Amino acid sequence: MNLTLLVPDQFDPVFTIFGVVIVILGGLGSYVGVLVASFLLMTLLEGTRYIGLPLASDKIAALRFIIVGLVLILLMAFRPQGLFGKRKEMLLGE
């Protein structure tokens, strides 16, 4: 018998933010974009794990999230519809 419990502690706010970031990166309404964005986000997070700086581990963890935040800011500045989103879907009434 397989018994599974849902505990509110499992739903960390960072986990929820990852989901929102993946949708924004991929583009709203794009299934392929969500798949590619989840791969890119996890690759970026895991790739920055090996930053060789003489800092404490908590500072390196904060630096990893700063790098991800900068990538998201740059994407929103240069491609606000996401990686696979369509610009015409973002325009209202046109």
C-alpha positions, 0 to 999 in steps of 0.5 A: 500500500502506498500512502502519501501525505501533503504537508504545507511545509512542502510548499516552500515559497521558493518552489512556487516562485520557480514555477512562475519564473518558468512560465514567464521565461517560456512565454504564456500559453507555450507548452514548449516554452515551459519545457525549455524554460524549466530546463534552462532554469535548472541548468542555470541554477545547477551551473552556478553551483560551481562558482569558485569564489572564496565566499561562505556557502550562504553568500554563494547561494544568494549570488546564484539567485542574484544571477538568475534574477539578472537573467530574468530582468534581461529577458523581460527587458529584451523579450517581454513575451518570453522565449516562445511567446507571441508578441501579438498575444500580449497586445490588448485590442489589436 
